[in-house]
Amino acid sequence: QVQLEESGGGLVQAGGSLRLSCKASLRTFRNYNMGWFRQAPGQEREFVAAIGWSGTSTYADSKKDRFSISRDNVNYMVYLQMDGLKPEDTAVYYCAAEFKIGGLDPRVAANPRIYTYWGQGTQVTVSS
């Protein structure tokens, strides 16, 4: 059974940092590109970053200076390091998996429709 489980969310003051984790129960982790999305109340789900098996990554333009995605291919983990957090970063953050043999395609990575599996999300709240 495929499962993505996020953790690491919480309440942090503006300027602080959080590291989100996603534990992936996938049969063959190497065949999946992994992404992070977020959704604030009343807003659409928004792409944050994605990473392929080899470590190739892509970010939403507004995130690349403060966020960093990484993955541990041995332990089937994906991470999102978030620094310099702002109140507008407040959202539920979701981990997602795209089955794709051949690696990450940055041209489509931001499209939530390509992701087959989603986690339940972890809440990040940034206070001013």
KOLGU-4560 file (N, C-alpha, C; in nm, 3 decimals, padded with zeros to 5 digits):
<recs>
<n_xx: 00.084 n_yy: -00.118 n_zz: 00.000 ca_xx: 00.000 ca_yy: 00.000 ca_zz: 00.000 c_xx: 00.088 c_yy: 00.124 c_zz: 00.000 mol: A seq: 1 type: GLN>
<n_xx: 00.063 n_yy: 00.212 n_zz: -00.094 ca_xx: 00.143 ca_yy: 00.333 ca_zz: -00.105 c_xx: 00.099 c_yy: 00.433 c_zz: 00.001 mol: A seq: 2 type: VAL>
<n_xx: 00.197 n_yy: 00.488 n_zz: 00.067 ca_xx: 00.166 ca_yy: 00.587 ca_zz: 00.170 c_xx: 00.275 c_yy: 00.692 c_zz: 00.173 mol: A seq: 3 type: GLN>
<n_xx: 00.233 n_yy: 00.815 n_zz: 00.182 ca_xx: 00.324 ca_yy: 00.927 ca_zz: 00.203 c_xx: 00.285 c_yy: 00.992 c_zz: 00.334 mol: A seq: 4 type: LEU>
<n_xx: 00.380 n_yy: 01.007 n_zz: 00.421 ca_xx: 00.351 ca_yy: 01.062 ca_zz: 00.553 c_xx: 00.442 c_yy: 01.180 c_zz: 00.582 mol: A seq: 5 type: GLU>
<n_xx: 00.381 n_yy: 01.297 n_zz: 00.592 ca_xx: 00.456 ca_yy: 01.419 ca_zz: 00.622 c_xx: 00.468 c_yy: 01.440 c_zz: 00.772 mol: A seq: 6 type: GLU>
<n_xx: 00.573 n_yy: 01.509 n_zz: 00.809 ca_xx: 00.592 ca_yy: 01.550 ca_zz: 00.948 c_xx: 00.680 c_yy: 01.673 c_zz: 00.950 mol: A seq: 7 type: SER>
<n_xx: 00.688 n_yy: 01.736 n_zz: 01.066 ca_xx: 00.778 ca_yy: 01.848 ca_zz: 01.083 c_xx: 00.713 c_yy: 01.984 c_zz: 01.081 mol: A seq: 8 type: GLY>
<n_xx: 00.584 n_yy: 01.989 n_zz: 01.055 ca_xx: 00.515 ca_yy: 02.117 ca_zz: 01.058 c_xx: 00.500 c_yy: 02.168 c_zz: 01.200 mol: A seq: 9 type: GLY>
<n_xx: 00.451 n_yy: 02.292 n_zz: 01.211 ca_xx: 00.431 ca_yy: 02.349 ca_zz: 01.343 c_xx: 00.418 c_yy: 02.499 c_zz: 01.336 mol: A seq: 10 type: GLY>
<n_xx: 00.429 n_yy: 02.560 n_zz: 01.452 ca_xx: 00.418 ca_yy: 02.705 ca_zz: 01.465 c_xx: 00.558 c_yy: 02.763 c_zz: 01.481 mol: A seq: 11 type: LEU>
<n_xx: 00.588 n_yy: 02.863 n_zz: 01.400 ca_xx: 00.720 ca_yy: 02.925 ca_zz: 01.405 c_xx: 00.704 c_yy: 03.075 c_zz: 01.385 mol: A seq: 12 type: VAL>
<n_xx: 00.793 n_yy: 03.151 n_zz: 01.441 ca_xx: 00.789 ca_yy: 03.296 ca_zz: 01.423 c_xx: 00.849 c_yy: 03.334 c_zz: 01.288 mol: A seq: 13 type: GLN>
<n_xx: 00.807 n_yy: 03.447 n_zz: 01.238 ca_xx: 00.861 ca_yy: 03.497 ca_zz: 01.112 c_xx: 01.014 c_yy: 03.506 c_zz: 01.122 mol: A seq: 14 type: ALA>
<n_xx: 01.079 n_yy: 03.463 n_zz: 01.016 ca_xx: 01.225 ca_yy: 03.459 ca_zz: 01.014 c_xx: 01.283 c_yy: 03.326 c_zz: 01.056 mol: A seq: 15 type: GLY>
<n_xx: 01.200 n_yy: 03.241 n_zz: 01.112 ca_xx: 01.247 ca_yy: 03.112 ca_zz: 01.159 c_xx: 01.255 c_yy: 03.008 c_zz: 01.049 mol: A seq: 16 type: GLY>
<n_xx: 01.289 n_yy: 02.887 n_zz: 01.090 ca_xx: 01.309 ca_yy: 02.777 ca_zz: 00.995 c_xx: 01.232 c_yy: 02.654 c_zz: 01.040 mol: A seq: 17 type: SER>
<n_xx: 01.197 n_yy: 02.574 n_zz: 00.941 ca_xx: 01.138 ca_yy: 02.443 ca_zz: 00.966 c_xx: 01.192 c_yy: 02.347 c_zz: 00.862 mol: A seq: 18 type: LEU>
<n_xx: 01.199 n_yy: 02.221 n_zz: 00.900 ca_xx: 01.236 ca_yy: 02.116 ca_zz: 00.806 c_xx: 01.124 c_yy: 02.014 c_zz: 00.802 mol: A seq: 19 type: ARG>
<n_xx: 01.059 n_yy: 02.006 n_zz: 00.689 ca_xx: 00.953 ca_yy: 01.908 ca_zz: 00.670 c_xx: 01.012 c_yy: 01.777 c_zz: 00.618 mol: A seq: 20 type: LEU>
<n_xx: 00.952 n_yy: 01.669 n_zz: 00.662 ca_xx: 00.995 ca_yy: 01.537 ca_zz: 00.618 c_xx: 00.877 c_yy: 01.463 c_zz: 00.557 mol: A seq: 21 type: SER>
<n_xx: 00.907 n_yy: 01.376 n_zz: 00.464 ca_xx: 00.805 ca_yy: 01.291 ca_zz: 00.403 c_xx: 00.860 c_yy: 01.150 c_zz: 00.393 mol: A seq: 22 type: CYS>
<n_xx: 00.794 n_yy: 01.058 n_zz: 00.459 ca_xx: 00.832 ca_yy: 00.917 ca_zz: 00.454 c_xx: 00.748 c_yy: 00.851 c_zz: 00.346 mol: A seq: 23 type: LYS>
<n_xx: 00.815 n_yy: 00.792 n_zz: 00.247 ca_xx: 00.745 ca_yy: 00.734 ca_zz: 00.134 c_xx: 00.747 c_yy: 00.582 c_zz: 00.142 mol: A seq: 24 type: ALA>
<n_xx: 00.631 n_yy: 00.523 n_zz: 00.143 ca_xx: 00.619 ca_yy: 00.378 ca_zz: 00.136 c_xx: 00.584 c_yy: 00.345 c_zz: -00.008 mol: A seq: 25 type: SER>
<n_xx: 00.686 n_yy: 00.339 n_zz: -00.090 ca_xx: 00.671 ca_yy: 00.313 ca_zz: -00.233 c_xx: 00.753 c_yy: 00.191 c_zz: -00.269 mol: A seq: 26 type: LEU>
<n_xx: 00.704 n_yy: 00.116 n_zz: -00.365 ca_xx: 00.771 ca_yy: -00.010 ca_zz: -00.398 c_xx: 00.911 c_yy: 00.014 c_zz: -00.453 mol: A seq: 27 type: ARG>
<n_xx: 00.923 n_yy: 00.108 n_zz: -00.546 ca_xx: 01.053 ca_yy: 00.137 ca_zz: -00.606 c_xx: 01.073 c_yy: 00.287 c_zz: -00.606 mol: A seq: 28 type: THR>
<n_xx: 01.136 n_yy: 00.335 n_zz: -00.504 ca_xx: 01.150 ca_yy: 00.479 ca_zz: -00.482 c_xx: 01.219 c_yy: 00.547 c_zz: -00.598 mol: A seq: 29 type: PHE>
<n_xx: 01.312 n_yy: 00.476 n_zz: -00.664 ca_xx: 01.389 ca_yy: 00.537 ca_zz: -00.771 c_xx: 01.301 c_yy: 00.575 c_zz: -00.891 mol: A seq: 30 type: ARG>
<n_xx: 01.186 n_yy: 00.518 n_zz: -00.903 ca_xx: 01.098 ca_yy: 00.548 ca_zz: -01.016 c_xx: 01.001 c_yy: 00.662 c_zz: -00.988 mol: A seq: 31 type: ASN>
<n_xx: 01.023 n_yy: 00.730 n_zz: -00.879 ca_xx: 00.931 ca_yy: 00.838 ca_zz: -00.842 c_xx: 01.004 c_yy: 00.970 c_zz: -00.828 mol: A seq: 32 type: TYR>
<n_xx: 00.946 n_yy: 01.069 n_zz: -00.891 ca_xx: 00.982 ca_yy: 01.207 ca_zz: -00.861 c_xx: 00.896 c_yy: 01.251 c_zz: -00.744 mol: A seq: 33 type: ASN>
<n_xx: 00.954 n_yy: 01.329 n_zz: -00.657 ca_xx: 00.885 ca_yy: 01.371 ca_zz: -00.537 c_xx: 00.868 c_yy: 01.522 c_zz: -00.536 mol: A seq: 34 type: MET>
<n_xx: 00.751 n_yy: 01.565 n_zz: -00.494 ca_xx: 00.723 ca_yy: 01.708 ca_zz: -00.493 c_xx: 00.665 c_yy: 01.753 c_zz: -00.361 mol: A seq: 35 type: GLY>
<n_xx: 00.677 n_yy: 01.882 n_zz: -00.339 ca_xx: 00.611 ca_yy: 01.948 ca_zz: -00.226 c_xx: 00.517 c_yy: 02.055 c_zz: -00.282 mol: A seq: 36 type: TRP>
<n_xx: 00.397 n_yy: 02.055 n_zz: -00.229 ca_xx: 00.298 ca_yy: 02.156 ca_zz: -00.261 c_xx: 00.247 c_yy: 02.215 c_zz: -00.131 mol: A seq: 37 type: PHE>
<n_xx: 00.177 n_yy: 02.325 n_zz: -00.142 ca_xx: 00.115 ca_yy: 02.382 ca_zz: -00.023 c_xx: -00.019 c_yy: 02.443 c_zz: -00.060 mol: A seq: 38 type: ARG>
<n_xx: -00.105 n_yy: 02.452 n_zz: 00.039 ca_xx: -00.237 ca_yy: 02.511 ca_zz: 00.018 c_xx: -00.278 c_yy: 02.590 c_zz: 00.140 mol: A seq: 39 type: GLN>
<n_xx: -00.300 n_yy: 02.718 n_zz: 00.117 ca_xx: -00.348 ca_yy: 02.807 ca_zz: 00.221 c_xx: -00.500 c_yy: 02.812 c_zz: 00.216 mol: A seq: 40 type: ALA>
<n_xx: -00.564 n_yy: 02.848 n_zz: 00.325 ca_xx: -00.711 ca_yy: 02.852 ca_zz: 00.327 c_xx: -00.766 c_yy: 02.942 c_zz: 00.217 mol: A seq: 41 type: PRO>
<n_xx: -00.861 n_yy: 02.889 n_zz: 00.142 ca_xx: -00.925 ca_yy: 02.967 ca_zz: 00.037 c_xx: -00.844 c_yy: 02.982 c_zz: -00.089 mol: A seq: 42 type: GLY>
<n_xx: -00.729 n_yy: 02.914 n_zz: -00.096 ca_xx: -00.644 ca_yy: 02.926 ca_zz: -00.213 c_xx: -00.623 c_yy: 02.790 c_zz: -00.279 mol: A seq: 43 type: GLN>
<n_xx: -00.578 n_yy: 02.793 n_zz: -00.402 ca_xx: -00.550 ca_yy: 02.670 ca_zz: -00.474 c_xx: -00.418 c_yy: 02.610 c_zz: -00.426 mol: A seq: 44 type: GLU>
<n_xx: -00.406 n_yy: 02.482 n_zz: -00.452 ca_xx: -00.280 ca_yy: 02.415 ca_zz: -00.417 c_xx: -00.168 c_yy: 02.473 c_zz: -00.504 mol: A seq: 45 type: ARG>
<n_xx: -00.056 n_yy: 02.499 n_zz: -00.440 ca_xx: 00.054 ca_yy: 02.570 ca_zz: -00.504 c_xx: 00.181 c_yy: 02.485 c_zz: -00.501 mol: A seq: 46 type: GLU>
<n_xx: 00.249 n_yy: 02.481 n_zz: -00.613 ca_xx: 00.376 ca_yy: 02.407 ca_zz: -00.623 c_xx: 00.485 c_yy: 02.478 c_zz: -00.545 mol: A seq: 47 type: PHE>
<n_xx: 00.566 n_yy: 02.398 n_zz: -00.477 ca_xx: 00.679 ca_yy: 02.454 ca_zz: -00.403 c_xx: 00.811 c_yy: 02.408 c_zz: -00.466 mol: A seq: 48 type: VAL>
<n_xx: 00.829 n_yy: 02.276 n_zz: -00.475 ca_xx: 00.954 ca_yy: 02.221 ca_zz: -00.527 c_xx: 00.936 c_yy: 02.075 c_zz: -00.561 mol: A seq: 49 type: ALA>
<n_xx: 01.027 n_yy: 02.023 n_zz: -00.645 ca_xx: 01.025 ca_yy: 01.881 ca_zz: -00.679 c_xx: 01.167 c_yy: 01.833 c_zz: -00.701 mol: A seq: 50 type: ALA>
<n_xx: 01.185 n_yy: 01.702 n_zz: -00.684 ca_xx: 01.319 ca_yy: 01.644 ca_zz: -00.697 c_xx: 01.309 c_yy: 01.505 c_zz: -00.757 mol: A seq: 51 type: ILE>
<n_xx: 01.404 n_yy: 01.475 n_zz: -00.845 ca_xx: 01.410 ca_yy: 01.344 ca_zz: -00.905 c_xx: 01.507 c_yy: 01.253 c_zz: -00.833 mol: A seq: 52 type: GLY>
<n_xx: 01.516 n_yy: 01.128 n_zz: -00.880 ca_xx: 01.602 ca_yy: 01.029 ca_zz: -00.816 c_xx: 01.748 c_yy: 01.074 c_zz: -00.809 mol: A seq: 53 type: TRP>
<n_xx: 01.794 n_yy: 01.135 n_zz: -00.915 ca_xx: 01.936 ca_yy: 01.174 ca_zz: -00.921 c_xx: 01.968 c_yy: 01.299 c_zz: -00.841 mol: A seq: 54 type: SER>
<n_xx: 01.865 n_yy: 01.364 n_zz: -00.791 ca_xx: 01.887 ca_yy: 01.487 ca_zz: -00.717 c_xx: 01.854 c_yy: 01.612 c_zz: -00.797 mol: A seq: 55 type: GLY>
<n_xx: 01.822 n_yy: 01.595 n_zz: -00.925 ca_xx: 01.778 ca_yy: 01.711 ca_zz: -01.004 c_xx: 01.654 c_yy: 01.770 c_zz: -00.939 mol: A seq: 56 type: THR>
<n_xx: 01.654 n_yy: 01.901 n_zz: -00.925 ca_xx: 01.543 ca_yy: 01.965 ca_zz: -00.855 c_xx: 01.496 c_yy: 02.088 c_zz: -00.930 mol: A seq: 57 type: SER>
<n_xx: 01.376 n_yy: 02.130 n_zz: -00.897 ca_xx: 01.320 ca_yy: 02.251 ca_zz: -00.953 c_xx: 01.232 c_yy: 02.315 c_zz: -00.847 mol: A seq: 58 type: THR>
<n_xx: 01.221 n_yy: 02.446 n_zz: -00.854 ca_xx: 01.147 ca_yy: 02.521 ca_zz: -00.754 c_xx: 01.053 c_yy: 02.620 c_zz: -00.820 mol: A seq: 59 type: TYR>
<n_xx: 00.949 n_yy: 02.655 n_zz: -00.746 ca_xx: 00.870 ca_yy: 02.771 ca_zz: -00.784 c_xx: 00.962 c_yy: 02.892 c_zz: -00.770 mol: A seq: 60 type: ALA>
<n_xx: 00.950 n_yy: 02.984 n_zz: -00.862 ca_xx: 01.043 ca_yy: 03.097 ca_zz: -00.866 c_xx: 01.051 c_yy: 03.172 c_zz: -00.732 mol: A seq: 61 type: ASP>
<n_xx: 00.941 n_yy: 03.182 n_zz: -00.666 ca_xx: 00.939 ca_yy: 03.262 ca_zz: -00.543 c_xx: 00.993 c_yy: 03.186 c_zz: -00.422 mol: A seq: 62 type: SER>
<n_xx: 01.027 n_yy: 03.059 n_zz: -00.442 ca_xx: 01.068 ca_yy: 02.975 ca_zz: -00.329 c_xx: 01.218 c_yy: 02.942 c_zz: -00.330 mol: A seq: 63 type: LYS>
<n_xx: 01.283 n_yy: 02.956 n_zz: -00.443 ca_xx: 01.417 ca_yy: 02.900 ca_zz: -00.456 c_xx: 01.520 c_yy: 02.965 c_zz: -00.365 mol: A seq: 64 type: LYS>
<n_xx: 01.494 n_yy: 03.086 n_zz: -00.320 ca_xx: 01.593 ca_yy: 03.153 ca_zz: -00.235 c_xx: 01.583 c_yy: 03.111 c_zz: -00.090 mol: A seq: 65 type: ASP>
<n_xx: 01.469 n_yy: 03.058 n_zz: -00.049 ca_xx: 01.451 ca_yy: 03.029 ca_zz: 00.093 c_xx: 01.425 c_yy: 02.881 c_zz: 00.121 mol: A seq: 66 type: ARG>
<n_xx: 01.385 n_yy: 02.806 n_zz: 00.019 ca_xx: 01.348 ca_yy: 02.665 ca_zz: 00.039 c_xx: 01.449 c_yy: 02.575 c_zz: -00.032 mol: A seq: 67 type: PHE>
<n_xx: 01.468 n_yy: 02.457 n_zz: 00.025 ca_xx: 01.560 ca_yy: 02.360 ca_zz: -00.034 c_xx: 01.501 c_yy: 02.220 c_zz: -00.020 mol: A seq: 68 type: SER>
<n_xx: 01.490 n_yy: 02.150 n_zz: -00.133 ca_xx: 01.437 ca_yy: 02.014 ca_zz: -00.132 c_xx: 01.551 c_yy: 01.916 c_zz: -00.144 mol: A seq: 69 type: ILE>
<n_xx: 01.538 n_yy: 01.803 n_zz: -00.075 ca_xx: 01.639 ca_yy: 01.698 ca_zz: -00.084 c_xx: 01.571 c_yy: 01.563 c_zz: -00.062 mol: A seq: 70 type: SER>
<n_xx: 01.642 n_yy: 01.457 n_zz: -00.094 ca_xx: 01.586 ca_yy: 01.324 ca_zz: -00.073 c_xx: 01.695 c_yy: 01.227 c_zz: -00.028 mol: A seq: 71 type: ARG>
<n_xx: 01.652 n_yy: 01.130 n_zz: 00.049 ca_xx: 01.738 ca_yy: 01.023 ca_zz: 00.097 c_xx: 01.688 c_yy: 00.896 c_zz: 00.031 mol: A seq: 72 type: ASP>
<n_xx: 01.760 n_yy: 00.850 n_zz: -00.071 ca_xx: 01.714 ca_yy: 00.736 ca_zz: -00.149 c_xx: 01.732 c_yy: 00.602 c_zz: -00.078 mol: A seq: 73 type: ASN>
<n_xx: 01.806 n_yy: 00.601 n_zz: 00.028 ca_xx: 01.825 ca_yy: 00.478 ca_zz: 00.106 c_xx: 01.705 c_yy: 00.456 c_zz: 00.199 mol: A seq: 74 type: VAL>
<n_xx: 01.663 n_yy: 00.562 n_zz: 00.262 ca_xx: 01.556 ca_yy: 00.553 ca_zz: 00.361 c_xx: 01.420 c_yy: 00.599 c_zz: 00.309 mol: A seq: 75 type: ASN>
<n_xx: 01.413 n_yy: 00.628 n_zz: 00.181 ca_xx: 01.286 ca_yy: 00.667 ca_zz: 00.116 c_xx: 01.225 c_yy: 00.790 c_zz: 00.184 mol: A seq: 76 type: TYR>
<n_xx: 01.307 n_yy: 00.892 n_zz: 00.197 ca_xx: 01.264 ca_yy: 01.015 ca_zz: 00.261 c_xx: 01.283 c_yy: 01.134 c_zz: 00.166 mol: A seq: 77 type: MET>
<n_xx: 01.196 n_yy: 01.231 n_zz: 00.181 ca_xx: 01.208 ca_yy: 01.358 ca_zz: 00.110 c_xx: 01.198 c_yy: 01.469 c_zz: 00.214 mol: A seq: 78 type: VAL>
<n_xx: 01.276 n_yy: 01.573 n_zz: 00.195 ca_xx: 01.280 ca_yy: 01.682 ca_zz: 00.292 c_xx: 01.256 c_yy: 01.816 c_zz: 00.222 mol: A seq: 79 type: TYR>
<n_xx: 01.202 n_yy: 01.908 n_zz: 00.299 ca_xx: 01.190 ca_yy: 02.046 ca_zz: 00.254 c_xx: 01.240 c_yy: 02.135 c_zz: 00.366 mol: A seq: 80 type: LEU>
<n_xx: 01.356 n_yy: 02.193 n_zz: 00.344 ca_xx: 01.413 ca_yy: 02.288 ca_zz: 00.439 c_xx: 01.361 c_yy: 02.426 c_zz: 00.405 mol: A seq: 81 type: GLN>
<n_xx: 01.300 n_yy: 02.491 n_zz: 00.503 ca_xx: 01.241 ca_yy: 02.623 ca_zz: 00.481 c_xx: 01.304 c_yy: 02.721 c_zz: 00.578 mol: A seq: 82 type: MET>
<n_xx: 01.368 n_yy: 02.822 n_zz: 00.523 ca_xx: 01.435 ca_yy: 02.925 ca_zz: 00.602 c_xx: 01.370 c_yy: 03.060 c_zz: 00.576 mol: A seq: 83 type: ASP>
<n_xx: 01.393 n_yy: 03.153 n_zz: 00.667 ca_xx: 01.338 ca_yy: 03.287 ca_zz: 00.648 c_xx: 01.188 c_yy: 03.286 c_zz: 00.629 mol: A seq: 84 type: GLY>
<n_xx: 01.120 n_yy: 03.208 n_zz: 00.710 ca_xx: 00.976 ca_yy: 03.193 ca_zz: 00.690 c_xx: 00.901 c_yy: 03.324 c_zz: 00.713 mol: A seq: 85 type: LEU>
<n_xx: 00.795 n_yy: 03.339 n_zz: 00.633 ca_xx: 00.711 ca_yy: 03.458 ca_zz: 00.638 c_xx: 00.567 c_yy: 03.417 c_zz: 00.670 mol: A seq: 86 type: LYS>
<n_xx: 00.488 n_yy: 03.508 n_zz: 00.723 ca_xx: 00.347 ca_yy: 03.473 ca_zz: 00.752 c_xx: 00.274 c_yy: 03.419 c_zz: 00.629 mol: A seq: 87 type: PRO>
<n_xx: 00.311 n_yy: 03.466 n_zz: 00.512 ca_xx: 00.243 ca_yy: 03.419 ca_zz: 00.391 c_xx: 00.283 c_yy: 03.276 c_zz: 00.353 mol: A seq: 88 type: GLU>
<n_xx: 00.378 n_yy: 03.219 n_zz: 00.424 ca_xx: 00.412 ca_yy: 03.077 ca_zz: 00.403 c_xx: 00.319 c_yy: 02.985 c_zz: 00.481 mol: A seq: 89 type: ASP>
<n_xx: 00.231 n_yy: 03.043 n_zz: 00.560 ca_xx: 00.136 ca_yy: 02.964 ca_zz: 00.636 c_xx: 00.045 c_yy: 02.886 c_zz: 00.542 mol: A seq: 90 type: THR>
<n_xx: 00.043 n_yy: 02.754 n_zz: 00.560 ca_xx: -00.034 ca_yy: 02.667 ca_zz: 00.471 c_xx: -00.022 c_yy: 02.523 c_zz: 00.521 mol: A seq: 91 type: ALA>
<n_xx: -00.102 n_yy: 02.437 n_zz: 00.461 ca_xx: -00.081 ca_yy: 02.294 ca_zz: 00.476 c_xx: 00.014 c_yy: 02.251 c_zz: 00.365 mol: A seq: 92 type: VAL>
<n_xx: 00.119 n_yy: 02.181 n_zz: 00.401 ca_xx: 00.221 ca_yy: 02.138 ca_zz: 00.306 c_xx: 00.203 c_yy: 01.989 c_zz: 00.278 mol: A seq: 93 type: TYR>
<n_xx: 00.202 n_yy: 01.957 n_zz: 00.149 ca_xx: 00.177 ca_yy: 01.820 ca_zz: 00.104 c_xx: 00.297 c_yy: 01.764 c_zz: 00.030 mol: A seq: 94 type: TYR>
<n_xx: 00.323 n_yy: 01.640 n_zz: 00.056 ca_xx: 00.421 ca_yy: 01.563 ca_zz: -00.018 c_xx: 00.348 c_yy: 01.486 c_zz: -00.128 mol: A seq: 95 type: CYS>
<n_xx: 00.409 n_yy: 01.477 n_zz: -00.245 ca_xx: 00.344 ca_yy: 01.407 ca_zz: -00.357 c_xx: 00.446 c_yy: 01.325 c_zz: -00.435 mol: A seq: 96 type: ALA>
<n_xx: 00.400 n_yy: 01.219 n_zz: -00.498 ca_xx: 00.487 ca_yy: 01.129 ca_zz: -00.573 c_xx: 00.435 c_yy: 01.111 c_zz: -00.715 mol: A seq: 97 type: ALA>
<n_xx: 00.527 n_yy: 01.126 n_zz: -00.811 ca_xx: 00.496 ca_yy: 01.106 ca_zz: -00.951 c_xx: 00.572 c_yy: 00.984 c_zz: -01.001 mol: A seq: 98 type: GLU>
<n_xx: 00.502 n_yy: 00.884 n_zz: -01.052 ca_xx: 00.570 ca_yy: 00.769 ca_zz: -01.109 c_xx: 00.626 c_yy: 00.809 c_zz: -01.244 mol: A seq: 99 type: PHE>
<n_xx: 00.756 n_yy: 00.801 n_zz: -01.259 ca_xx: 00.818 ca_yy: 00.848 ca_zz: -01.385 c_xx: 00.953 c_yy: 00.782 c_zz: -01.401 mol: A seq: 100 type: LYS>
<n_xx: 00.961 n_yy: 00.691 n_zz: -01.495 ca_xx: 01.091 ca_yy: 00.633 ca_zz: -01.527 c_xx: 01.159 c_yy: 00.730 c_zz: -01.623 mol: A seq: 101 type: ILE>
<n_xx: 01.275 n_yy: 00.777 n_zz: -01.586 ca_xx: 01.345 ca_yy: 00.871 ca_zz: -01.674 c_xx: 01.376 c_yy: 01.003 c_zz: -01.608 mol: A seq: 102 type: GLY>
<n_xx: 01.332 n_yy: 01.020 n_zz: -01.484 ca_xx: 01.374 ca_yy: 01.138 ca_zz: -01.411 c_xx: 01.277 c_yy: 01.253 c_zz: -01.417 mol: A seq: 103 type: GLY>
<n_xx: 01.316 n_yy: 01.360 n_zz: -01.352 ca_xx: 01.233 ca_yy: 01.478 ca_zz: -01.336 c_xx: 01.229 c_yy: 01.562 c_zz: -01.464 mol: A seq: 104 type: LEU>
<n_xx: 01.110 n_yy: 01.605 n_zz: -01.502 ca_xx: 01.095 ca_yy: 01.700 ca_zz: -01.610 c_xx: 01.051 c_yy: 01.832 c_zz: -01.550 mol: A seq: 105 type: ASP>
<n_xx: 01.143 n_yy: 01.928 n_zz: -01.537 ca_xx: 01.108 ca_yy: 02.055 ca_zz: -01.473 c_xx: 00.996 c_yy: 02.130 c_zz: -01.544 mol: A seq: 106 type: PRO>
<n_xx: 00.972 n_yy: 02.099 n_zz: -01.670 ca_xx: 00.869 ca_yy: 02.171 ca_zz: -01.745 c_xx: 00.729 c_yy: 02.137 c_zz: -01.695 mol: A seq: 107 type: ARG>
<n_xx: 00.712 n_yy: 02.021 n_zz: -01.633 ca_xx: 00.578 ca_yy: 01.980 ca_zz: -01.590 c_xx: 00.568 c_yy: 01.956 c_zz: -01.440 mol: A seq: 108 type: VAL>
<n_xx: 00.679 n_yy: 01.966 n_zz: -01.370 ca_xx: 00.683 ca_yy: 01.928 ca_zz: -01.229 c_xx: 00.585 c_yy: 02.008 c_zz: -01.143 mol: A seq: 109 type: ALA>
<n_xx: 00.550 n_yy: 02.128 n_zz: -01.185 ca_xx: 00.462 ca_yy: 02.212 ca_zz: -01.106 c_xx: 00.314 c_yy: 02.176 c_zz: -01.121 mol: A seq: 110 type: ALA>
<n_xx: 00.283 n_yy: 02.088 n_zz: -01.213 ca_xx: 00.144 ca_yy: 02.051 ca_zz: -01.239 c_xx: 00.100 c_yy: 01.943 c_zz: -01.140 mol: A seq: 111 type: ASN>
<n_xx: 00.008 n_yy: 01.972 n_zz: -01.050 ca_xx: -00.032 ca_yy: 01.872 ca_zz: -00.951 c_xx: -00.096 c_yy: 01.749 c_zz: -01.012 mol: A seq: 112 type: PRO>
<n_xx: -00.145 n_yy: 01.759 n_zz: -01.135 ca_xx: -00.214 ca_yy: 01.646 ca_zz: -01.197 c_xx: -00.122 c_yy: 01.531 c_zz: -01.232 mol: A seq: 113 type: ARG>
<n_xx: 00.008 n_yy: 01.556 n_zz: -01.240 ca_xx: 00.098 ca_yy: 01.447 ca_zz: -01.276 c_xx: 00.134 c_yy: 01.360 c_zz: -01.157 mol: A seq: 114 type: ILE>
<n_xx: 00.097 n_yy: 01.403 n_zz: -01.038 ca_xx: 00.133 ca_yy: 01.328 ca_zz: -00.918 c_xx: 00.023 c_yy: 01.228 c_zz: -00.883 mol: A seq: 115 type: TYR>
<n_xx: 00.064 n_yy: 01.106 n_zz: -00.862 ca_xx: -00.030 ca_yy: 00.998 ca_zz: -00.837 c_xx: -00.068 c_yy: 00.986 c_zz: -00.691 mol: A seq: 116 type: THR>
<n_xx: 00.030 n_yy: 01.007 n_zz: -00.607 ca_xx: 00.007 ca_yy: 00.984 ca_zz: -00.464 c_xx: 00.034 c_yy: 01.112 c_zz: -00.386 mol: A seq: 117 type: TYR>
<n_xx: -00.047 n_yy: 01.128 n_zz: -00.282 ca_xx: -00.038 ca_yy: 01.248 ca_zz: -00.197 c_xx: -00.043 c_yy: 01.206 c_zz: -00.050 mol: A seq: 118 type: TRP>
<n_xx: 00.028 n_yy: 01.283 n_zz: 00.031 ca_xx: 00.017 ca_yy: 01.266 ca_zz: 00.174 c_xx: -00.101 c_yy: 01.343 c_zz: 00.229 mol: A seq: 119 type: GLY>
<n_xx: -00.120 n_yy: 01.333 n_zz: 00.358 ca_xx: -00.231 ca_yy: 01.400 ca_zz: 00.425 c_xx: -00.200 c_yy: 01.545 c_zz: 00.456 mol: A seq: 120 type: GLN>
<n_xx: -00.074 n_yy: 01.581 n_zz: 00.453 ca_xx: -00.036 ca_yy: 01.720 ca_zz: 00.476 c_xx: 00.008 c_yy: 01.746 c_zz: 00.619 mol: A seq: 121 type: GLY>
<n_xx: 00.089 n_yy: 01.849 n_zz: 00.633 ca_xx: 00.133 ca_yy: 01.893 ca_zz: 00.764 c_xx: 00.118 c_yy: 02.046 c_zz: 00.770 mol: A seq: 122 type: THR>
<n_xx: 00.063 n_yy: 02.094 n_zz: 00.879 ca_xx: 00.033 ca_yy: 02.237 ca_zz: 00.892 c_xx: 00.158 c_yy: 02.315 c_zz: 00.931 mol: A seq: 123 type: GLN>
<n_xx: 00.182 n_yy: 02.422 n_zz: 00.858 ca_xx: 00.288 ca_yy: 02.517 ca_zz: 00.892 c_xx: 00.222 c_yy: 02.651 c_zz: 00.918 mol: A seq: 124 type: VAL>
<n_xx: 00.247 n_yy: 02.706 n_zz: 01.034 ca_xx: 00.192 ca_yy: 02.837 ca_zz: 01.070 c_xx: 00.306 c_yy: 02.928 c_zz: 01.109 mol: A seq: 125 type: THR>
<n_xx: 00.313 n_yy: 03.042 n_zz: 01.042 ca_xx: 00.419 ca_yy: 03.139 ca_zz: 01.069 c_xx: 00.356 c_yy: 03.263 c_zz: 01.128 mol: A seq: 126 type: VAL>
<n_xx: 00.395 n_yy: 03.296 n_zz: 01.247 ca_xx: 00.339 ca_yy: 03.414 ca_zz: 01.315 c_xx: 00.426 c_yy: 03.536 c_zz: 01.290 mol: A seq: 127 type: SER>
<n_xx: 00.361 n_yy: 03.650 n_zz: 01.288 ca_xx: 00.434 ca_yy: 03.775 ca_zz: 01.261 c_xx: 00.487 c_yy: 03.837 c_zz: 01.389 mol: A seq: 128 type: SER>
</recs>
